[in-house]
Amino acid sequence: MKASDLQDRMLSALMPEVHATCLGRLPENGSAEKWQQRKSARMRERLVGAAIDRLVEDGYPGLTTAAVATACEVSRGAMHHHFQTRMELVAAVVDHVVYHRMRTFLADYFDAVSRRKDEPMIELACDAHWRSVQTRDYAAWLELALAARTDTELAAIFEPAARRYDAIWTGEMIDAFPFWQDDQGRQDWENLKLAHDFTSAIHAGMLLHQPIFADNARIDRLRRFAAHTMQRLSETGS
């Protein structure tokens, strides 16, 4: 399967409406109704972008409709036309960061694969994942994940979306990593899932520990250790 086909399938399964909007499937020209639909979609995207800025810069308590309206210089009425409540805005932010977390990783990973020379495939994938968790969208993801631990209203929105992300990714990643095999040349599904879980957990932990380590060399050493560990797992199994 082509990388572009795999990306389209996974992203469409994850967030169909968000994916359609990102692909620009609303036509640029056409009736006044379609033009208004596109204008509305662009405004929603702008508002969600501002909401993510507030989330990353001010934490979950700072993500309010009033703060977003002020940041975008729109009236309260215009804000409420798109998002009548804070939780409607939060739900849109969750959809955005869940979708773009996968989109960013897939685009970077398959681009790295297309330019690959002699780099081990597993280490290349780990490097792409590390780059993906340093993005603004992933910072927002972490803020939501941490806040959802104690906010039941947020948890009811975030956790199903996060589980959907995990289910789709773990169900499809065997096609993204067809080279992951056991010592007899068979696809090693269980160890691939283990590698994914380990990499996701350690990279999140590294981000949270960066202010404590205060040393890029220490982070880089840990990142390389994790990548080498996954490479050995792919070669020798558990």
N, C-alpha and C positions, 0 to 999 in steps of 0.2 A: 504494500500500500504506500502511495506517495505521502510524503510528510504533510503536504498541504491538505490532502484529503483527510488524514488522521486528525490534524488540528481542527479542521472544519467540523468533523463529526463529533469530536469531544466537546468543543466549545458550544456547538448547537445543542448537544444533549444537556450541557450544564445550565446554560441560560439562553433559551431560544430567542426571547425578545431582545435581550441585551446584544446578543450576537448579530441579529438582524440589523439592529441600529448601527453597530460598529462597522458592518459591511456596507452601510449606506444603501440599504434596500428600499428606503423611501426615496422616490424619484426627485431630482432637483426641479424638474419642470412639470407642469400639469395644471390641474384645476386649483382654484383658490383654496379649496378644502385641503388638498394635499400639501400645498405650500404652507398653510397654517399648521398642518400636522408636523411638517419638518421643522418649522420655526419653534413649535412647542417642544419638540424633542431636543433641539439644540439648547433651549433654555433650561430644560431639566438636566441636561448634561453639565451645563455651566453651574447650576445650583449644587449638583452632586459633587462636582470638583471642589467647589468652595467648602462644602461640608467635610470633605476628606481633609482639606487643609486645616479646618478647625479641629478635627479629630486628632490629627497628627501633632498639631502645635499646642492645643489646649487640653487634650485628653477627652474622654467620653463626656464628662459634664459640660464641656465647652461646645458640644455639638447640639445647637439649638436652631430653630427656624429663625429666630430673631438675629442671631449672630450671622447666619448665612445670608439673610436678606440684606443686612448691613454690608457684608463683604462684597456682595454682588451689586449693591446700590439699586435694589429694587424695593418696591413698596411691600408692606405686609400683605396687602391684598393680592399682589402678583405672586408672592411667595405661597400664599395659601391656595391660590389657583392650582398650583402644581403639587403641593404637599400641605394638606390641611392640618396635619398633626406632626409632632416631632417624630413619632414612631413610623409614620409613613416615609419621612425623610431617612430615618435610620435604615429602614428596610431597603430603600433604593441604594444607600451607601453599601450595605452588606452585599447586595447583588453585584454591585460594581466591583468591589474589591475581591470577591470570590472569583468572579469571571476573569478580571485582569491579572490576578495572581497566576492562574493557569495559562492565560494567553501569553504573558511575559516570559514565563519559563519555556513554553513550547517554542516560541519564536526564536529565542536565544539559543536553545539547545539544538534545534534543527539547523540553524544557521551555522553554529559551531561544527556540527557534523558535516555540513557541506564543504567546509573549509579545512577539515581535519587532514593532518599529515601523519605524524607518527604517534600522536597522543593516545594513551589508553582510553577507550571509550567510556569506561566507568568514571575515571577521573575527570574527563571532559564533561560528563553529565553532572557530576558533583560541583564542578566549578560553575556551570550554568545555573544550578540551583542556588548556590551561594550568592551569585549576582542577583538572582530574582528576589531573594529575601532582604536585599538592601534597598529596595524600591520604596517609594512613597505609599504605594498600594499595600505592600506587605506591612509597613509600619502601621497603617490603618487596621489591617487584619489583626495584628498583635494587640492593638488597643481594644478592639472589639472583643477578642478572645479573653483578655484579662478582665474587662468590665463585665462580661457575661457570667463570670464566676459568681458574682454577687448580685447581679441585676436580673431578676427572673423574666422581666418583660423583654429585655434585650436577648436573653438566652433563648426565648421562644422563637426569635427570629434568626439569630446567628447560628445556633447549633444545628438546626435542620439543613441550612445552606452549607455549613462546613462539612456535615456528614455526606451531603450530596456530592460535594467536591471530592471528598475522599473516595466515595464509592465509584464515581465515574473514572477518576484517575487510576485507582488500583485495578479497575476492570479493564482498562484500555492500555495500561503501560506495557503489557507484554508485547504489543505491537510497536511501541516506541523503542523498546530495548530487545529486539529479536536476538541479539548476540549473547544475552544472558543465559548461559547453559551450564549444565552440570558436567562432571568429568566424562560422561558418556555421550555428550552432545545433545542432550534433551533440554528443552526449556525448563529452567529451574525456577518455577513460579514462587515457591515458598521463600526462597532466599532473596529473590527480587523484591518481594513485599517487605521482608525484613530489612533489606538495604534501604528501601524507601522510608520506612518508619524511622530507622536509625538516623538517616541523613536529615530528615525533617526535624526530628527532635534535637539533634545536636546543633543544627544551624540556628534554630530558634533560641536555644540556650546560649549560643555564642553571642547573638545580638543582645540578649539581656545582660550578659556579663561584660560587654565591651566597656561600659563606663567604669567597671571595677578593675578590669585588666589594665586599661589605659595604656595599652602597648600593642601596636599593630603586629609586631613580630610574634607576639604570643598568640594572637588570633590566627595569623597565617600558619604558624606551626600546627595548631590544632586543626585548622581546615585541611592542611595537607595530610595530617595523620588520619583524619576521617576518610578522605578520598582514597588513601592507600589501603585502609582497612576494608573499604568496599571493593576495591580492586582485588584484594586477596580473597574476599568472600566469593566473588564471581569466578575466581579461578579454582578454588579448592572446596567450595561449599561450606556448610556449617560444621 
